[in-house]
Amino acid sequence: MKQIELRAHHLLCLQGYEGKGYSPEFVTEMSKLATMFAQAPDTTFTLINGADDICRNCPHLVDEKCIHPNPPEPQDAKVIKYFDLVIGEQYSYKAATDIIKQKINADIFMDICGTCDWNSATQCRSALGIK
Ligand code: SF4
């Protein structure tokens, strides 16, 4: 099976995911991924920069580039910085999300996710264990 690829900020999105998304196809495929990681958290993925296996089903991905008005690159960079993650490394989903849950706090959450539309539409904050 092909190794799963994830961009950094999607490690937070996956934890807060509630079955909402950018298109029916996007929701179908992201739901599969989120369910698989929930049921088998030791599943590994490779951390990458740029379009990943979630972006591939998104209507905002055009020519391998995200054209969403709120560009994802700053969020990716902040996740890498705050949680000391390494592009190109292979992580288990559990290991990577444990690191995030141990280090995240309300200020870090707002710095990464404060401008995201899904922040107000979902319970990401509580899913990440932030009071
Ligand atoms: S909005 Fe951009 S970063 Fe988010 S899933 Fe779509 S293509 Fe990827």
Residues whose N, C-alpha, C, O or C-beta is under 5 A from the ligand:
A	BS01	SF4	I54 C55 C58 H60 L61 C66 H68 P72
